[in-house]
Amino acid sequence: MEWQCMMERSTSNMRYQAWRHEPKEGPTVYRSRSVFEDATPELVRDFFWDDEFRPKWDTMLAYFKILEEYPHNGTMIVHWIKKFPFFCSDREYIIGRRIWDAGKTYYCVTKGVPYPGLQKRDKLRRVDLYFSVESRKGDGQMSACEVTLLHYEDMGIPKDVAKLGVRHAMWGAVKKLHSGMRAYQNARKSEALLSRSALMARITTKISFDEGMDSSETVDDDEEDRSPALDIQRHKDHGIDWKWIVVGGTVALVCGLHSGAIGKALLLGAGQRLARK
């Protein structure tokens, strides 16, 4: 995939880079790399999952609700409504999300899912095509957390207009996110009670990688799978279709979409904790 560099910025305790890819069909795919100094992957994992705290830094989130949750493996289906400019309808999201834990690496996946129990409303535009994956990794004594994010969605806005808006708003949104993460970090130091969303972030599906092999074990003691270096493994969990491809120990996530705009998207996640040099 050809990636166009969009941005490279930094503050005293955060570094940020962003790229975009233009597929022949479907929405633009965005990739970013963020390095947060003095933060752990566990803290950042909880922060991104914590919908109760999110409105304090994400002013676009007007409403959220947990529609369903499955404590045996951490899967959640959540309902979001996000504010858009006055000339656009607000956007509605039905999101399935789940976290995989590969020892010291977390793969946090969110995707748009169908939910017949919640009918579409005239004043809201539902975003059906939505996919995002974040990865965070730690390895021993470290002082920074690196997060890789891959994301796309069809917001129902002309592609060129959407790209222009993303480009101009990106750094401001990143600074708000970083400020929110630090506020969350301070709040956690006070030993405040964890929200339901943050508690669910701690329930993950365990996976591990040997040389040329893949093994997978969910929290509810699903049967372990072992396969050759190139294998496709499909999980259907509560109506959400998760697919895996493992190539030489590197995990790639394949999203089965409910819209024909793209069909399939192959997104690679990688991250690491970094020690100060």
N, C-alpha and C positions, 0 to 999 in steps of 0.2 A: 504494500500500500504506500502511496506517495503522500507524505505529510507536509503541509505548509506551516512554517513557524509563524505564530501569531504574536507571541509575547514572551518576554523574559524580564521579570522584575524581582526585587527582593526588598526586605526590610531587615532590621537588626536581628530578628530571630525567625525569619521565614523566607524561603526562596520558592519562586513559582515560574513555571514554564508551561506554554500551551501551544498546541498544534491543531490543525484541522485537516480532514480528508474529504474530498468531494467524490462520492460514488456516482456512477452513471445514472442510477435511479435512487430515489429516496432522499431523506434528509442528510445534512452534513453531519459527519462524525467528528466529535471533539475528543482530544486526548490532552491530559495535563499531568504535570509532575509537581507535587508540593512537598517541601521539606520543612517540617515544624521542629525547631530546636526545643529541647527540654520537654518532650512529650512522648508518651508511650503509645504503641498501636492500640492497646486496650482502651485507653482514654479516648483516642480519636474514633475508634469503632463505636463506642457508646455515644459519643457526641453526634455523629452522623445519624444514628438510629433514633435519637431522643426527640420525638415529635413534641413533647410537652415543653421542651426548652427551645426548640427551633424558632418559634415566633419572636423570641427575644433578639434574634439576629437576622432572620429571614423575613423581611417585612412583606414579601409577596405571599406568604402562607397565611391565608385568611381563615382556614378551617381544616381540622384533621379529626379523624376518628378511626379507631381500630375496628374493622368489620369482623375479622376472624383471626384467631391465633391458635397455634398448635404447639404447646409447651414441650412436646416430646422431641421436636427438632428445631424449634425456633422460627418456623415459617409464620409469616404474618400477611394478612391482606388489609391494606389501609386505604382510606378515602381522603384525598386532598382536594382543596379548592385554592387556587392561586390567583391573586389579583393581577390583572393586566392593565395596561393604559386605558384611559377612558374610551378610546376609539375601538377597543377590542372587547369581546366578551371575556369574562373570567374563565379560566381553564380548570377542568375537573379531571382528576387522575384516580384510577383504581389501580393500586400498585401491589404486586406480590413481591415479597422480599425475604431473603434468607442468607445466612452466613455460613461459609465453609471455613474450617480451621485446619491448616496444614502444619501443625506444630507451632511455629513462630510466625506463620503467615496467615492473614485473614483475607478471604475473598468475599466481599459484600456485594450481593447482586440484587438489583431492583428492576422490575419490568412491568409493563402494562399488562393487565389480565382482564378477561371478561368476568362480569359479575352480574348475572341476571336479576339478582335480588334488588339491585339499585338501578332504577330506570333513569334514562337521560332526561335532563330538564332543558326547557327551551332557552333559558337565559344563560346557560352554561355550555361551553364547548368541551366535550370530552376528548382527551388526548389518549387515543388507543395505542398508537405506536410510540413506545417509550422503553428505553433500555439503558441501564447504567451499571457499571461494575467498578468497584474500588478494591484495591489490594494494599495491604500493609504487612510488613515483615519485620521481625526482630531476631537478633542473633547474639545473645550474650550481653555484655556490658556495653551500653550505648547511651547516647545523649540526644538523639534526634530520631524522628519517625518520618519515613518517606511514603507518600501516598501517590499511587498512580490511578487516574480516573479515566475511563472511557465512557462516552455518553452520546446518545442521540435521541431525538424525539421529533415528531411531526406536530408542531403547534398550530397548524392550520394558517400559517402566515407565509406569504411569498418568500421563496428561499433567499433571494438577495436582500430583502428587507430583514429577515431573521438574522442573516450573517452580519449585516451592518449593526443591528441592535446588540448582538452578542459581543462584537468586537469593541464597541464603545462602552458597554456596561461591564465588561469582564473584570477589569482590575478593581473597580469599585465593589463589585460583588465579592471578589476574593478577599479584599480587605475587611469587609463585613464578616465574612466567614471566619477569618483568622481572629478578629476581635471577639467573635462569639465563642470560638474554641478556647481562647484564653479565659474568658469569663466563666465558661463551663469548667475549666481546669481549676479555677479558684473556688467555684462553688463546691466542687467535689472535695476540696481540701477541708471544707467545713463539715464533712461527713453528713451532708444532706441525704435524705432518703432518695434512692434511685427511683425514677419513673418506671411505669410498666414497660414502656418501649425499651429503655436502657437495660432492664432486667432481661427482656427477650433477646437482646443483642448478645447476651452471655450464653445463650443456648445455641450451639452450632452443630454442624455435621462434620465429623472428623474425617479427614483424608490424610494420607501419607504417601510419600513417593520414595521408591527404591530405584536403583539404576535400571532404566528400561522397563520398570514395572509401575503399576498404579494399584493402590489399595484404597478402599473407601469404606467407612463405617459411620453410620448415623448414630445419633444419640440414643435412638430407640432400638439399638442392637440389630439393625438390618444386617443381612448376610454380607460378609466381606467379598468384594470383587477384585480379582487379579486378572490382568490382561496383558497382551504384548505391548510393544512400544507405541504402536498406533492402534487405538481402539476407540470405538464410539459406544458410550454408555448412556442410556436414556433413563431418566427418573420421572415418573409421573406422580406428583405429590399434591393431593387436594385440588386437582384440576389444573395445576401449573406444570408445564412441560419443561423440565430442566434437562439439558443435554451436555455431555462432556466429551471433549476430545483431549487425549493425553499423548504428547509426542516427546519422547526422550526426557520425561520428568518435568516438562514445562506444561502447565495447565492452560488450556484455552476454553473459553465459554462460548457455546453456540446457543443463540436465542431463537427458539421457534416462535415466530411472530404470527399474530392473528390478522395481519394485513398483508396484501400481496405486494406492497410497495417495494419491499426489499427481499422478502422471502427468508433469507438467513443472514445473520451477521456473525462473523467470527472475530471475537475480541480477545486479545491477550492481556492478561494482568500480571504485573510484576512490581514488587516493592521491596524495600529493605530498610532496616534501621541503620543509621549511620553514626559512627563514632567521631567525635571531634578530632581534627587533625592539628 
